[in-house]
């Protein structure tokens, strides 16, 4: 049956891509344009094809208006592609956002109880699993029907949706009723109802102070009543027990795998096996008391004898495997002790000690390193080509020249496998202890713990998600560094210079930590906002692959949360990824959840502050950054973020306090001294503003002066002589003598002084007094502009490099230029020639415009030998300086 336009419109509003394409084609096909559409991850993709490239601007305007009228919650981002029908690669791509109805964020609509918005958010998470959710709300109950090709797993869906719905904090919802069925069936295969805490207030208050950070252990006094027992946080208890197993029972292995520079390989491997079994058993002896302490914090009383029995039973059943692994390791160690290692560099020693530490770290949730990578780290690409090597060329080179290479390869592989086997057997024992403990708690206080495997899998997912996140950051850094080369020449749209500078500072810090040279390198070029935005992509728009990395990271974090919703770090990383995608409103409840799990999670506070800052809620952002500072008083990034927000709020006095703290933390950062100068300028304290600006210029003259010239906060200082002098030179050159000669109209002396000053500046920037084209191309803009300005000011605009440049641009060739400024003249024989440096006219009344400064500064060479090329280089530098200043002022 053919669909009517009305039915197509209904389907389009529900997010049906085929219906959208059909409606578009009804309008576009008569114009020779064909549309294809698909929906994925809350993004509507539309491909527009025609014989010639479809007109981008007209189609974007048309589709923005048409699609906005659908008011659908099925997607919020539209990506358009235009291409010729005969081509596969698009000629253009453009992306824009469609706001949900009433211009409200979909997450906000969901929290207000909008069933369509709730369904859209849930389906966004379930899409990769092939599960579709239909949502309705009735009498305070959120009803969700889940269907897929195979009936969705009840336990997984209940766990996931309970967590997801609680995170959304939907108002006035008391119950969650879930149904699961196979697609096409009329009746569900299972159903389950879950009671939810009532949320009748604004979800996750934007003020950090209002976030409920009360953990389950502090919400109620320990009680022996059944009601209190039923309120035990099983997820929180699971994670604390898991953590204590990792921290306590891996102490011996972690200590033995520590890297010690002063030990030989033989000493390290011998130390590792010495007393190993006894030390492992000592770690097990510490475990019961740790469990008792944790249980008490949850209001649970356990007997030490019970826990000793649990450890003893698990040890009796599983320690044989550990003992056999130790014996095998001792046998391989004896082989290592009989082998000579002629080049015991750090990379080789790292395998026998530090590299193997990664095995332990993997188990305690610190990192993930594959078996192939671990072996490759030891034997390099010679043994495992293409795998990569932590040891690198040093090991490969050593093996390459060793006649016993094969024997050594086998020995290192054998040592790795035997030590890895030990860790695996130890892990089996610890899992058995946890399983027995879980049974005890279920029997005595009816609390159900997460399984050990679920928590292991959650950590694996967490690391997988981090890999995608790290790939995104690496791409951003790469783009960031490439942008540095072009940024000064770029002419992007800009906003207030301090905002740009703060943005650049924050992101260079986030990407590079406190590496001053890299941060300054970034700041030296990223003066304008769009370069920063394009390079760091917050929100991410510059590279489809980066966006996919972030979206994939979020999916994997969701799987981790489904397995173990009690890890704050997973929630925090998910919030960070959402921030990177520009989904700030959606990130806030995610980060609230992280903080409810761990009130000391500084990364969650920081990410929460970033989301609020990008939403323009600077007071709320400051509150978050202050929580970081309470926990880590020397956290440079938190102080810096707080300072940016205070500037936006124009709170100069508070900003000054922050700037002083930043100076204390990083006194060699010119930007912080510049920030101090801005604070004092806002407070109209000229003396201190100039003093701090002077220090910023000492640390980074060219950029500090560039920023100060463009910043409107220094407007009232422009006429101050001290400020003007600070702006004159980037290398500390004194122009007083030149000013005096020009003021007294001593043109010859001024010309000679100009030549001396140019050589002096070059000496300070290149340690050479020789004037060359390459040194002129790097001549400090401030100094060049100062010399030029002084000549113009004292000659009523008749003399100076800018005048020469203007005449050159208006001339018909080189000789015409020379004639106009009086450098190309007729000699006594009636022939034309270029003046030498002793023959310029210093009579102001007779000299033509642009005659001075002469080419004296360019050297004594003939015109065509060098002076000509040097003048061109100088005027070109003047032109590029002018462009840079215009960008800064914008």
Buried (B, 14 or more C-beta within 10 A) or exposed (E): EEBEEEEBBEBBBEBBBBBBBBBBBEEBEEEEBBBBBEBEBBBBBBBBBBEEBBBBEEBBEBBBEBBBEBEBBBBBBBBBBBBBEEEEEBBBEBBEEBEBBEEBBBBBBBBBBBBBBBBBBBBBBBBBBEBBBBBEBEEEBBBBBBBBEEBBBBEBBBBBBBBBBBBBBBBEBBBBBBBBBBEEEEEBEBBBEBEBEEBEEEBBBBEBEBBEBEBBBEEEEEEEEEEBBEBBBBBBBBBBBBBBBBEBBBBBBBEBBEBEEEBEBBBBBBBBBEEBBEBBBEBBEEBBEBBBEBBEBBBBEBEEEBBBBBBBEBBEEBBEBBBEBBEBBBEBBEBBEEEEBEEBEEBBBBBBBBBBBBBBBBBBBBEBBEEEBBBBBBBBBBBBEEBEBBBEEBBBEBBEEBEEBEEBBEBBBBBBBBBBBBBBBBBBBBBBBBBBBBEBBEEBBEBEBBBBEBBBBBBBBBBBBBBBBEBBBEBBBEBBBEBBEEBBEBEBEBEBBBBBBBBBBBBBBBBBEEEBEBBBBBBBBBBBBBBBBBBBBBBBBBBEEBBBBBBBBBBBBBBBBBBBBBBBBBBBBBBBBBBBBBBBBBBBBBBBBBBBBBBEBBBBBBBBBBBBBBBEBBBBBBBBBBBBBEBBEEBBBBBBBBBBBBBBEEBBEBBBBBBBBBBEBBEEBBBBBBBBBBBBBBBEBBEBBBBBBBBBBEBBBBBBBBBBBBBEBBEEBEEBEBBEBBBBBBBEBEBEEBBEBBEEEBBBBBBBBBBBBBBBBBBBBBEEEEBBBEBBEEBBBBBBBBBBBBBBBBBEEBBBBBBBBBBBEEBEEBEEBBBBBBBBBEEEEEEEBBBBBEEBBBEBEEBBBBBBBBBBBBBEBEBEEBBBBBBBBBBBBBEEBBEBBEBBEB
